[in-house]
Amino acid sequence: MIKVKIDKKTVNAMVYIVNESKPLEQPSCFYYSTILEGYQSAGFDVEYLRRAVENSYKKDGVTLENESNGGKLV
């Protein structure tokens, strides 16, 4: 966590650095679960993560499926 200033207010933030040498892809179920656990542990709103992943799949016309949660990854 780092402190950043947003609208004259200092807040704690999580930073995620993407290695630009690799192409952007949808996360694996394992990777998504790991990031989701981190969001929940930090008390972050998981809706932002869910929407970001959902949008990445919609962009490629992929249907999200995962047996463990009723057929959806997110």
Protein Blocks (a to p, Z undefined) as FASTA:
>chain_A
ZZddeehiacddddddddfkbccddddfklmmmmmmmmmmnopafklmmmmmmmmmmmno
pacddfknoopaZZ
